[in-house]
Amino acid sequence: MLLASDTDHTPWSTVRSNDKKRARLNAMRFFLDQFDYQDKHPKVVYPPDPLIVARCREAVGD
């Protein structure tokens, strides 16, 4: 079901949550990195760790 609904128009992302703190931080980075906004600080908001946050179609089967 996830692979069928993960399209370029409606992407799904997965967050590995074995380490809850790192998972939450990377989920916030993923969300905030998508948008441009005033006072966005690049040392704090940067792309998430690709080993933790991944596109569903790439993560399924791990």
Predicted model as a PDB file, atoms N, CA, C, CB and O in Angstrom, pLDDT in the B-factor column:
MODEL        1                                                                  
ATOM      1  N   MET A   1       0.820  -1.178   0.000  1.00 79.00           N  
ATOM      2  CA  MET A   1       0.000   0.000   0.000  1.00 79.00           C  
ATOM      3  C   MET A   1       0.874   1.255   0.000  1.00 79.00           C  
ATOM      4  CB  MET A   1      -0.938  -0.010   1.199  1.00 79.00           C  
ATOM      5  O   MET A   1       0.595   2.199  -0.740  1.00 79.00           O  
ATOM      6  N   LEU A   2       1.928   1.277   0.823  1.00 75.00           N  
ATOM      7  CA  LEU A   2       2.784   2.453   0.867  1.00 75.00           C  
ATOM      8  C   LEU A   2       3.485   2.693  -0.458  1.00 75.00           C  
ATOM      9  CB  LEU A   2       3.805   2.312   1.969  1.00 75.00           C  
ATOM     10  O   LEU A   2       3.576   3.830  -0.921  1.00 75.00           O  
ATOM     11  N   LEU A   3       3.975   1.637  -1.064  1.00 78.00           N  
ATOM     12  CA  LEU A   3       4.658   1.811  -2.352  1.00 78.00           C  
ATOM     13  C   LEU A   3       3.703   2.299  -3.423  1.00 78.00           C  
ATOM     14  CB  LEU A   3       5.306   0.503  -2.796  1.00 78.00           C  
ATOM     15  O   LEU A   3       4.098   3.084  -4.285  1.00 78.00           O  
ATOM     16  N   ALA A   4       2.475   1.860  -3.391  1.00 82.00           N  
ATOM     17  CA  ALA A   4       1.498   2.288  -4.396  1.00 82.00           C  
ATOM     18  C   ALA A   4       1.086   3.745  -4.199  1.00 82.00           C  
ATOM     19  CB  ALA A   4       0.263   1.390  -4.347  1.00 82.00           C  
ATOM     20  O   ALA A   4       0.763   4.433  -5.168  1.00 82.00           O  
ATOM     21  N   SER A   5       1.094   4.216  -2.960  1.00 87.00           N  
ATOM     22  CA  SER A   5       0.648   5.589  -2.706  1.00 87.00           C  
ATOM     23  C   SER A   5       1.796   6.593  -2.621  1.00 87.00           C  
ATOM     24  CB  SER A   5      -0.145   5.633  -1.428  1.00 87.00           C  
ATOM     25  O   SER A   5       1.548   7.796  -2.538  1.00 87.00           O  
ATOM     26  N   ASP A   6       3.037   6.130  -2.640  1.00 87.00           N  
ATOM     27  CA  ASP A   6       4.195   7.026  -2.619  1.00 87.00           C  
ATOM     28  C   ASP A   6       4.510   7.454  -4.045  1.00 87.00           C  
ATOM     29  CB  ASP A   6       5.433   6.338  -1.960  1.00 87.00           C  
ATOM     30  O   ASP A   6       5.207   6.749  -4.775  1.00 87.00           O  
ATOM     31  N   THR A   7       3.996   8.605  -4.432  1.00 89.00           N  
ATOM     32  CA  THR A   7       4.220   9.126  -5.784  1.00 89.00           C  
ATOM     33  C   THR A   7       4.968  10.452  -5.687  1.00 89.00           C  
ATOM     34  CB  THR A   7       2.870   9.307  -6.551  1.00 89.00           C  
ATOM     35  O   THR A   7       5.133  10.997  -4.596  1.00 89.00           O  
ATOM     36  N   ASP A   8       5.418  10.966  -6.824  1.00 89.00           N  
ATOM     37  CA  ASP A   8       6.103  12.259  -6.821  1.00 89.00           C  
ATOM     38  C   ASP A   8       5.156  13.381  -6.402  1.00 89.00           C  
ATOM     39  CB  ASP A   8       6.691  12.556  -8.206  1.00 89.00           C  
ATOM     40  O   ASP A   8       5.589  14.384  -5.834  1.00 89.00           O  
ATOM     41  N   HIS A   9       3.887  13.214  -6.680  1.00 91.00           N  
ATOM     42  CA  HIS A   9       2.895  14.225  -6.301  1.00 91.00           C  
ATOM     43  C   HIS A   9       2.543  14.144  -4.812  1.00 91.00           C  
ATOM     44  CB  HIS A   9       1.627  14.061  -7.144  1.00 91.00           C  
ATOM     45  O   HIS A   9       2.290  15.166  -4.174  1.00 91.00           O  
ATOM     46  N   THR A  10       2.529  12.940  -4.270  1.00 90.00           N  
ATOM     47  CA  THR A  10       2.209  12.736  -2.853  1.00 90.00           C  
ATOM     48  C   THR A  10       3.254  11.816  -2.211  1.00 90.00           C  
ATOM     49  CB  THR A  10       0.780  12.136  -2.690  1.00 90.00           C  
ATOM     50  O   THR A  10       2.986  10.636  -1.986  1.00 90.00           O  
ATOM     51  N   PRO A  11       4.442  12.354  -1.916  1.00 90.00           N  
ATOM     52  CA  PRO A  11       5.505  11.502  -1.375  1.00 90.00           C  
ATOM     53  C   PRO A  11       5.291  11.135   0.095  1.00 90.00           C  
ATOM     54  CB  PRO A  11       6.838  12.195  -1.530  1.00 90.00           C  
ATOM     55  O   PRO A  11       4.731  11.904   0.877  1.00 90.00           O  
ATOM     56  N   TRP A  12       5.754   9.946   0.438  1.00 91.00           N  
ATOM     57  CA  TRP A  12       5.779   9.495   1.823  1.00 91.00           C  
ATOM     58  C   TRP A  12       7.232   9.507   2.270  1.00 91.00           C  
ATOM     59  CB  TRP A  12       5.135   8.066   1.986  1.00 91.00           C  
ATOM     60  O   TRP A  12       8.133   9.224   1.480  1.00 91.00           O  
ATOM     61  N   SER A  13       7.456   9.832   3.523  1.00 92.00           N  
ATOM     62  CA  SER A  13       8.798   9.759   4.104  1.00 92.00           C  
ATOM     63  C   SER A  13       8.739   8.868   5.327  1.00 92.00           C  
ATOM     64  CB  SER A  13       9.342  11.175   4.471  1.00 92.00           C  
ATOM     65  O   SER A  13       7.719   8.798   6.013  1.00 92.00           O  
ATOM     66  N   THR A  14       9.849   8.185   5.595  1.00 93.00           N  
ATOM     67  CA  THR A  14       9.930   7.344   6.782  1.00 93.00           C  
ATOM     68  C   THR A  14      11.019   7.886   7.698  1.00 93.00           C  
ATOM     69  CB  THR A  14      10.212   5.862   6.402  1.00 93.00           C  
ATOM     70  O   THR A  14      11.999   8.468   7.234  1.00 93.00           O  
ATOM     71  N   VAL A  15      10.841   7.691   8.992  1.00 95.00           N  
ATOM     72  CA  VAL A  15      11.819   8.114   9.985  1.00 95.00           C  
ATOM     73  C   VAL A  15      12.149   6.903  10.845  1.00 95.00           C  
ATOM     74  CB  VAL A  15      11.283   9.307  10.855  1.00 95.00           C  
ATOM     75  O   VAL A  15      11.287   6.370  11.543  1.00 95.00           O  
ATOM     76  N   ARG A  16      13.400   6.478  10.788  1.00 94.00           N  
ATOM     77  CA  ARG A  16      13.824   5.372  11.668  1.00 94.00           C  
ATOM     78  C   ARG A  16      13.844   5.898  13.094  1.00 94.00           C  
ATOM     79  CB  ARG A  16      15.243   4.801  11.253  1.00 94.00           C  
ATOM     80  O   ARG A  16      14.408   6.958  13.367  1.00 94.00           O  
ATOM     81  N   SER A  17      13.232   5.161  13.989  1.00 94.00           N  
ATOM     82  CA  SER A  17      13.079   5.684  15.347  1.00 94.00           C  
ATOM     83  C   SER A  17      13.674   4.776  16.420  1.00 94.00           C  
ATOM     84  CB  SER A  17      11.624   5.905  15.638  1.00 94.00           C  
ATOM     85  O   SER A  17      13.156   4.711  17.536  1.00 94.00           O  
ATOM     86  N   ASN A  18      14.742   4.085  16.093  1.00 94.00           N  
ATOM     87  CA  ASN A  18      15.408   3.272  17.115  1.00 94.00           C  
ATOM     88  C   ASN A  18      15.980   4.157  18.216  1.00 94.00           C  
ATOM     89  CB  ASN A  18      16.524   2.418  16.486  1.00 94.00           C  
ATOM     90  O   ASN A  18      15.982   3.772  19.385  1.00 94.00           O  
ATOM     91  N   ASP A  19      16.461   5.328  17.851  1.00 96.00           N  
ATOM     92  CA  ASP A  19      16.953   6.329  18.800  1.00 96.00           C  
ATOM     93  C   ASP A  19      15.969   7.496  18.731  1.00 96.00           C  
ATOM     94  CB  ASP A  19      18.450   6.790  18.469  1.00 96.00           C  
ATOM     95  O   ASP A  19      16.010   8.293  17.794  1.00 96.00           O  
ATOM     96  N   LYS A  20      15.094   7.593  19.716  1.00 97.00           N  
ATOM     97  CA  LYS A  20      13.982   8.557  19.670  1.00 97.00           C  
ATOM     98  C   LYS A  20      14.462  10.007  19.540  1.00 97.00           C  
ATOM     99  CB  LYS A  20      13.126   8.417  20.923  1.00 97.00           C  
ATOM    100  O   LYS A  20      13.878  10.778  18.779  1.00 97.00           O  
ATOM    101  N   LYS A  21      15.505  10.385  20.264  1.00 97.00           N  
ATOM    102  CA  LYS A  21      15.986  11.763  20.201  1.00 97.00           C  
ATOM    103  C   LYS A  21      16.482  12.108  18.799  1.00 97.00           C  
ATOM    104  CB  LYS A  21      17.104  11.983  21.225  1.00 97.00           C  
ATOM    105  O   LYS A  21      16.106  13.145  18.253  1.00 97.00           O  
ATOM    106  N   ARG A  22      17.322  11.252  18.208  1.00 97.00           N  
ATOM    107  CA  ARG A  22      17.824  11.512  16.857  1.00 97.00           C  
ATOM    108  C   ARG A  22      16.696  11.483  15.838  1.00 97.00           C  
ATOM    109  CB  ARG A  22      18.895  10.488  16.478  1.00 97.00           C  
ATOM    110  O   ARG A  22      16.711  12.259  14.882  1.00 97.00           O  
ATOM    111  N   ALA A  23      15.725  10.607  16.022  1.00 97.00           N  
ATOM    112  CA  ALA A  23      14.595  10.530  15.097  1.00 97.00           C  
ATOM    113  C   ALA A  23      13.788  11.823  15.137  1.00 97.00           C  
ATOM    114  CB  ALA A  23      13.694   9.326  15.437  1.00 97.00           C  
ATOM    115  O   ALA A  23      13.421  12.356  14.090  1.00 97.00           O  
ATOM    116  N   ARG A  24      13.514  12.325  16.316  1.00 97.00           N  
ATOM    117  CA  ARG A  24      12.727  13.555  16.447  1.00 97.00           C  
ATOM    118  C   ARG A  24      13.467  14.760  15.880  1.00 97.00           C  
ATOM    119  CB  ARG A  24      12.379  13.807  17.910  1.00 97.00           C  
ATOM    120  O   ARG A  24      12.868  15.580  15.185  1.00 97.00           O  
ATOM    121  N   LEU A  25      14.756  14.876  16.168  1.00 95.00           N  
ATOM    122  CA  LEU A  25      15.547  15.986  15.631  1.00 95.00           C  
ATOM    123  C   LEU A  25      15.580  15.948  14.100  1.00 95.00           C  
ATOM    124  CB  LEU A  25      16.982  15.942  16.193  1.00 95.00           C  
ATOM    125  O   LEU A  25      15.438  16.983  13.448  1.00 95.00           O  
ATOM    126  N   ASN A  26      15.763  14.776  13.542  1.00 96.00           N  
ATOM    127  CA  ASN A  26      15.818  14.657  12.088  1.00 96.00           C  
ATOM    128  C   ASN A  26      14.457  14.870  11.445  1.00 96.00           C  
ATOM    129  CB  ASN A  26      16.360  13.300  11.698  1.00 96.00           C  
ATOM    130  O   ASN A  26      14.377  15.388  10.331  1.00 96.00           O  
ATOM    131  N   ALA A  27      13.396  14.485  12.120  1.00 96.00           N  
ATOM    132  CA  ALA A  27      12.055  14.759  11.592  1.00 96.00           C  
ATOM    133  C   ALA A  27      11.809  16.266  11.552  1.00 96.00           C  
ATOM    134  CB  ALA A  27      10.970  14.055  12.452  1.00 96.00           C  
ATOM    135  O   ALA A  27      11.241  16.782  10.590  1.00 96.00           O  
ATOM    136  N   MET A  28      12.241  16.974  12.608  1.00 95.00           N  
ATOM    137  CA  MET A  28      12.092  18.437  12.611  1.00 95.00           C  
ATOM    138  C   MET A  28      12.953  19.078  11.524  1.00 95.00           C  
ATOM    139  CB  MET A  28      12.469  19.015  13.991  1.00 95.00           C  
ATOM    140  O   MET A  28      12.505  19.996  10.838  1.00 95.00           O  
ATOM    141  N   ARG A  29      14.186  18.597  11.366  1.00 95.00           N  
ATOM    142  CA  ARG A  29      15.056  19.131  10.305  1.00 95.00           C  
ATOM    143  C   ARG A  29      14.451  18.899   8.930  1.00 95.00           C  
ATOM    144  CB  ARG A  29      16.449  18.489  10.376  1.00 95.00           C  
ATOM    145  O   ARG A  29      14.482  19.782   8.073  1.00 95.00           O  
ATOM    146  N   PHE A  30      13.902  17.707   8.721  1.00 95.00           N  
ATOM    147  CA  PHE A  30      13.278  17.389   7.439  1.00 95.00           C  
ATOM    148  C   PHE A  30      12.157  18.378   7.131  1.00 95.00           C  
ATOM    149  CB  PHE A  30      12.733  15.947   7.446  1.00 95.00           C  
ATOM    150  O   PHE A  30      12.070  18.906   6.022  1.00 95.00           O  
ATOM    151  N   PHE A  31      11.312  18.620   8.109  1.00 95.00           N  
ATOM    152  CA  PHE A  31      10.179  19.521   7.910  1.00 95.00           C  
ATOM    153  C   PHE A  31      10.649  20.954   7.670  1.00 95.00           C  
ATOM    154  CB  PHE A  31       9.241  19.471   9.120  1.00 95.00           C  
ATOM    155  O   PHE A  31      10.234  21.587   6.699  1.00 95.00           O  
ATOM    156  N   LEU A  32      11.508  21.468   8.541  1.00 95.00           N  
ATOM    157  CA  LEU A  32      11.937  22.855   8.452  1.00 95.00           C  
ATOM    158  C   LEU A  32      12.808  23.129   7.233  1.00 95.00           C  
ATOM    159  CB  LEU A  32      12.682  23.235   9.696  1.00 95.00           C  
ATOM    160  O   LEU A  32      12.794  24.240   6.705  1.00 95.00           O  
ATOM    161  N   ASP A  33      13.562  22.139   6.782  1.00 94.00           N  
ATOM    162  CA  ASP A  33      14.448  22.326   5.633  1.00 94.00           C  
ATOM    163  C   ASP A  33      13.669  22.501   4.326  1.00 94.00           C  
ATOM    164  CB  ASP A  33      15.399  21.142   5.511  1.00 94.00           C  
ATOM    165  O   ASP A  33      14.216  23.025   3.356  1.00 94.00           O  
ATOM    166  N   GLN A  34      12.436  22.082   4.284  1.00 92.00           N  
ATOM    167  CA  GLN A  34      11.627  22.168   3.056  1.00 92.00           C  
ATOM    168  C   GLN A  34      11.193  23.588   2.725  1.00 92.00           C  
ATOM    169  CB  GLN A  34      10.404  21.295   3.185  1.00 92.00           C  
ATOM    170  O   GLN A  34      10.844  23.869   1.578  1.00 92.00           O  
ATOM    171  N   PHE A  35      11.206  24.487   3.700  1.00 93.00           N  
ATOM    172  CA  PHE A  35      10.645  25.821   3.523  1.00 93.00           C  
ATOM    173  C   PHE A  35      11.702  26.903   3.691  1.00 93.00           C  
ATOM    174  CB  PHE A  35       9.512  26.048   4.506  1.00 93.00           C  
ATOM    175  O   PHE A  35      12.657  26.752   4.452  1.00 93.00           O  
ATOM    176  N   ASP A  36      11.507  28.003   2.959  1.00 93.00           N  
ATOM    177  CA  ASP A  36      12.334  29.183   3.159  1.00 93.00           C  
ATOM    178  C   ASP A  36      11.559  30.142   4.042  1.00 93.00           C  
ATOM    179  CB  ASP A  36      12.727  29.850   1.801  1.00 93.00           C  
ATOM    180  O   ASP A  36      10.390  30.429   3.784  1.00 93.00           O  
ATOM    181  N   TYR A  37      12.202  30.629   5.068  1.00 93.00           N  
ATOM    182  CA  TYR A  37      11.547  31.564   5.963  1.00 93.00           C  
ATOM    183  C   TYR A  37      12.587  32.517   6.544  1.00 93.00           C  
ATOM    184  CB  TYR A  37      10.795  30.815   7.087  1.00 93.00           C  
ATOM    185  O   TYR A  37      13.788  32.248   6.504  1.00 93.00           O  
ATOM    186  N   GLN A  38      12.118  33.606   7.069  1.00 94.00           N  
ATOM    187  CA  GLN A  38      12.984  34.634   7.621  1.00 94.00           C  
ATOM    188  C   GLN A  38      13.767  34.089   8.810  1.00 94.00           C  
ATOM    189  CB  GLN A  38      12.165  35.862   8.036  1.00 94.00           C  
ATOM    190  O   GLN A  38      13.226  33.351   9.633  1.00 94.00           O  
ATOM    191  N   ASP A  39      15.030  34.453   8.895  1.00 93.00           N  
ATOM    192  CA  ASP A  39      15.931  34.051   9.983  1.00 93.00           C  
ATOM    193  C   ASP A  39      16.203  32.543  10.032  1.00 93.00           C  
ATOM    194  CB  ASP A  39      15.350  34.489  11.302  1.00 93.00           C  
ATOM    195  O   ASP A  39      16.512  32.008  11.097  1.00 93.00           O  
ATOM    196  N   LYS A  40      16.095  31.868   8.912  1.00 93.00           N  
ATOM    197  CA  LYS A  40      16.431  30.438   8.861  1.00 93.00           C  
ATOM    198  C   LYS A  40      17.946  30.314   9.032  1.00 93.00           C  
ATOM    199  CB  LYS A  40      15.949  29.772   7.502  1.00 93.00           C  
ATOM    200  O   LYS A  40      18.709  30.875   8.246  1.00 93.00           O  
ATOM    201  N   HIS A  41      18.370  29.593  10.036  1.00 91.00           N  
ATOM    202  CA  HIS A  41      19.784  29.501  10.384  1.00 91.00           C  
ATOM    203  C   HIS A  41      20.360  28.190   9.829  1.00 91.00           C  
ATOM    204  CB  HIS A  41      19.980  29.584  11.931  1.00 91.00           C  
ATOM    205  O   HIS A  41      19.991  27.114  10.300  1.00 91.00           O  
ATOM    206  N   PRO A  42      21.265  28.264   8.831  1.00 90.00           N  
ATOM    207  CA  PRO A  42      21.776  27.042   8.189  1.00 90.00           C  
ATOM    208  C   PRO A  42      22.609  26.135   9.094  1.00 90.00           C  
ATOM    209  CB  PRO A  42      22.599  27.420   7.013  1.00 90.00           C  
ATOM    210  O   PRO A  42      22.805  24.965   8.765  1.00 90.00           O  
ATOM    211  N   LYS A  43      23.100  26.642  10.217  1.00 90.00           N  
ATOM    212  CA  LYS A  43      23.844  25.776  11.137  1.00 90.00           C  
ATOM    213  C   LYS A  43      22.915  24.928  11.995  1.00 90.00           C  
ATOM    214  CB  LYS A  43      24.747  26.612  12.032  1.00 90.00           C  
ATOM    215  O   LYS A  43      23.343  23.947  12.603  1.00 90.00           O  
ATOM    216  N   VAL A  44      21.647  25.308  12.040  1.00 87.00           N  
ATOM    217  CA  VAL A  44      20.662  24.571  12.836  1.00 87.00           C  
ATOM    218  C   VAL A  44      19.718  23.787  11.931  1.00 87.00           C  
ATOM    219  CB  VAL A  44      19.862  25.533  13.732  1.00 87.00           C  
ATOM    220  O   VAL A  44      19.414  22.624  12.196  1.00 87.00           O  
ATOM    221  N   VAL A  45      19.259  24.432  10.865  1.00 91.00           N  
ATOM    222  CA  VAL A  45      18.309  23.797   9.940  1.00 91.00           C  
ATOM    223  C   VAL A  45      19.058  23.406   8.671  1.00 91.00           C  
ATOM    224  CB  VAL A  45      17.106  24.753   9.607  1.00 91.00           C  
ATOM    225  O   VAL A  45      19.405  24.256   7.851  1.00 91.00           O  
ATOM    226  N   TYR A  46      19.296  22.127   8.526  1.00 93.00           N  
ATOM    227  CA  TYR A  46      19.970  21.586   7.356  1.00 93.00           C  
ATOM    228  C   TYR A  46      19.339  20.238   7.038  1.00 93.00           C  
ATOM    229  CB  TYR A  46      21.513  21.453   7.593  1.00 93.00           C  
ATOM    230  O   TYR A  46      18.573  19.719   7.850  1.00 93.00           O  
ATOM    231  N   PRO A  47      19.635  19.664   5.894  1.00 95.00           N  
ATOM    232  CA  PRO A  47      18.989  18.399   5.530  1.00 95.00           C  
ATOM    233  C   PRO A  47      19.203  17.320   6.589  1.00 95.00           C  
ATOM    234  CB  PRO A  47      19.517  17.911   4.186  1.00 95.00           C  
ATOM    235  O   PRO A  47      20.258  17.262   7.220  1.00 95.00           O  
ATOM    236  N   PRO A  48      18.199  16.468   6.782  1.00 96.00           N  
ATOM    237  CA  PRO A  48      18.310  15.411   7.792  1.00 96.00           C  
ATOM    238  C   PRO A  48      19.288  14.319   7.364  1.00 96.00           C  
ATOM    239  CB  PRO A  48      16.936  14.798   8.065  1.00 96.00           C  
ATOM    240  O   PRO A  48      19.693  14.241   6.204  1.00 96.00           O  
ATOM    241  N   ASP A  49      19.651  13.492   8.316  1.00 96.00           N  
ATOM    242  CA  ASP A  49      20.525  12.352   8.060  1.00 96.00           C  
ATOM    243  C   ASP A  49      19.784  11.371   7.157  1.00 96.00           C  
ATOM    244  CB  ASP A  49      20.969  11.664   9.395  1.00 96.00           C  
ATOM    245  O   ASP A  49      18.714  10.891   7.530  1.00 96.00           O  
ATOM    246  N   PRO A  50      20.328  11.062   5.975  1.00 94.00           N  
ATOM    247  CA  PRO A  50      19.628  10.157   5.052  1.00 94.00           C  
ATOM    248  C   PRO A  50      19.515   8.718   5.558  1.00 94.00           C  
ATOM    249  CB  PRO A  50      20.333  10.155   3.727  1.00 94.00           C  
ATOM    250  O   PRO A  50      18.731   7.937   5.019  1.00 94.00           O  
ATOM    251  N   LEU A  51      20.278   8.364   6.574  1.00 94.00           N  
ATOM    252  CA  LEU A  51      20.138   7.035   7.171  1.00 94.00           C  
ATOM    253  C   LEU A  51      18.950   6.971   8.125  1.00 94.00           C  
ATOM    254  CB  LEU A  51      21.417   6.649   7.909  1.00 94.00           C  
ATOM    255  O   LEU A  51      18.493   5.885   8.482  1.00 94.00           O  
ATOM    256  N   ILE A  52      18.449   8.140   8.538  1.00 95.00           N  
ATOM    257  CA  ILE A  52      17.315   8.186   9.461  1.00 95.00           C  
ATOM    258  C   ILE A  52      16.023   8.558   8.735  1.00 95.00           C  
ATOM    259  CB  ILE A  52      17.588   9.184  10.589  1.00 95.00           C  
ATOM    260  O   ILE A  52      14.986   7.934   8.960  1.00 95.00           O  
ATOM    261  N   VAL A  53      16.077   9.562   7.873  1.00 96.00           N  
ATOM    262  CA  VAL A  53      14.894  10.007   7.139  1.00 96.00           C  
ATOM    263  C   VAL A  53      15.087   9.651   5.670  1.00 96.00           C  
ATOM    264  CB  VAL A  53      14.649  11.546   7.321  1.00 96.00           C  
ATOM    265  O   VAL A  53      16.078  10.043   5.054  1.00 96.00           O  
ATOM    266  N   ALA A  54      14.136   8.908   5.116  1.00 93.00           N  
ATOM    267  CA  ALA A  54      14.248   8.475   3.725  1.00 93.00           C  
ATOM    268  C   ALA A  54      12.880   8.468   3.058  1.00 93.00           C  
ATOM    269  CB  ALA A  54      14.887   7.080   3.641  1.00 93.00           C  
ATOM    270  O   ALA A  54      11.846   8.402   3.722  1.00 93.00           O  
ATOM    271  N   ARG A  55      12.898   8.537   1.770  1.00 91.00           N  
ATOM    272  CA  ARG A  55      11.670   8.392   0.981  1.00 91.00           C  
ATOM    273  C   ARG A  55      11.179   6.968   1.160  1.00 91.00           C  
ATOM    274  CB  ARG A  55      11.909   8.726  -0.541  1.00 91.00           C  
ATOM    275  O   ARG A  55      11.982   6.035   1.193  1.00 91.00           O  
ATOM    276  N   CYS A  56       9.903   6.795   1.272  1.00 89.00           N  
ATOM    277  CA  CYS A  56       9.315   5.483   1.571  1.00 89.00           C  
ATOM    278  C   CYS A  56       9.767   4.419   0.570  1.00 89.00           C  
ATOM    279  CB  CYS A  56       7.786   5.578   1.572  1.00 89.00           C  
ATOM    280  O   CYS A  56      10.145   3.314   0.959  1.00 89.00           O  
ATOM    281  N   ARG A  57       9.726   4.759  -0.712  1.00 85.00           N  
ATOM    282  CA  ARG A  57      10.069   3.757  -1.737  1.00 85.00           C  
ATOM    283  C   ARG A  57      11.520   3.289  -1.614  1.00 85.00           C  
ATOM    284  CB  ARG A  57       9.830   4.331  -3.139  1.00 85.00           C  
ATOM    285  O   ARG A  57      11.859   2.193  -2.061  1.00 85.00           O  
ATOM    286  N   GLU A  58      12.377   4.115  -1.009  1.00 85.00           N  
ATOM    287  CA  GLU A  58      13.766   3.722  -0.813  1.00 85.00           C  
ATOM    288  C   GLU A  58      13.963   2.935   0.475  1.00 85.00           C  
ATOM    289  CB  GLU A  58      14.653   4.945  -0.807  1.00 85.00           C  
ATOM    290  O   GLU A  58      14.899   2.143   0.579  1.00 85.00           O  
ATOM    291  N   ALA A  59      13.095   3.144   1.453  1.00 82.00           N  
ATOM    292  CA  ALA A  59      13.242   2.527   2.762  1.00 82.00           C  
ATOM    293  C   ALA A  59      12.520   1.195   2.905  1.00 82.00           C  
ATOM    294  CB  ALA A  59      12.750   3.460   3.802  1.00 82.00           C  
ATOM    295  O   ALA A  59      12.886   0.387   3.759  1.00 82.00           O  
ATOM    296  N   VAL A  60      11.499   0.950   2.084  1.00 79.00           N  
ATOM    297  CA  VAL A  60      10.725  -0.290   2.206  1.00 79.00           C  
ATOM    298  C   VAL A  60      11.637  -1.475   1.886  1.00 79.00           C  
ATOM    299  CB  VAL A  60       9.477  -0.274   1.256  1.00 79.00           C  
ATOM    300  O   VAL A  60      12.349  -1.484   0.882  1.00 79.00           O  
ATOM    301  N   GLY A  61      11.593  -2.459   2.757  1.00 65.00           N  
ATOM    302  CA  GLY A  61      12.408  -3.658   2.564  1.00 65.00           C  
ATOM    303  C   GLY A  61      13.642  -3.670   3.441  1.00 65.00           C  
ATOM    304  O   GLY A  61      14.389  -4.648   3.445  1.00 65.00           O  
ATOM    305  N   ASP A  62      13.871  -2.583   4.194  1.00 52.00           N  
ATOM    306  CA  ASP A  62      15.030  -2.556   5.097  1.00 52.00           C  
ATOM    307  C   ASP A  62      14.757  -3.359   6.344  1.00 52.00           C  
ATOM    308  CB  ASP A  62      15.393  -1.119   5.474  1.00 52.00           C  
ATOM    309  O   ASP A  62      15.617  -3.451   7.220  1.00 52.00           O  
TER     310      ASP A  62                                                      
ENDMDL                                                                          
END                                                                             
